């Protein structure tokens, strides 16, 4: 039981609280019950608390998705904006311990002041305050010292809610790896796996949009467009530009390449193998 829960009177001598995502109940004697009585669980206080829980869960997911989009988009983020949302626990947890860049110097984000300055820990384990201005949340494939940063973050016990340093990176080659021919007993299994990892499915493709060097690019991995209960075989991994035309591998930037290969690898790993 968390110590910082807030109990709300729910009538009949009962009190309710949210303990994480769980609805908790106390009786008039202050003893926590193993389950919430049906009359209390169906009451208006429980309904409001559960609605609040769902709202907070959606808000947390939106914060994580937004911060990840900043990383995938490569857009400068104004530090005063980070400072403005920092008091919100969901935003703070999404941003804390991310590697940020100012003038190509990396640091782990630890604090944000009301004046728009950001507190970071640099690679010398020294705390520094960055003056207000734009910062970058870089994709890990762009970090030349990624291995050192991973080791440094581990030493500090840094825990990133948005996967950055722990994210799988795939460096660009002459040709993309071959993820075609992955067999799924039903197409719905492939599309569900795509959704599980946060990828949309459109027109038979799992898609991953990124902004690479200021240019919108979309990675696409063919899953199939038959009925959801039909057997499916994966196809090629391709990239398209803003005009929907396929790009040559040489024209795909490092972030789009890494994210596209990551998407295909995650989905392909769920295929039927000889041992299944």
QUIDA-V178400 format. One record per run of one state. SS is the DSSP state (helix for helix, strand for strand, loop for the rest). FROM is the first residue (numbers start at 1). LEN is the number of residues. Records with the same first field share a line. If there is no record, write none. Layout:
SS=FROM-LEN ; FROM-LEN
This chain:
loop=1-7 ; 12-2 ; 20-2 ; 27-5 ; 33-5 ; 42-2 ; 74-3 ; 86-3 ; 96-3 ; 103-2 ; 113-5 ; 122-5 ; 131-3 ; 137-3 ; 143-3 ; 157-26 ; 185-2 ; 197-3 ; 203-2 ; 213-2 ; 223-9 ; 234-3 ; 241-5 ; 247-2 ; 252-2 ; 269-8
strand=8-4 ; 14-6 ; 22-5 ; 32-1 ; 77-2 ; 99-4 ; 105-8 ; 118-4 ; 127-4 ; 134-3 ; 183-2 ; 200-3 ; 205-8 ; 215-8 ; 232-2 ; 237-4 ; 246-1
helix=38-4 ; 44-30 ; 79-7 ; 89-7 ; 140-3 ; 146-11 ; 187-10 ; 249-3 ; 254-15
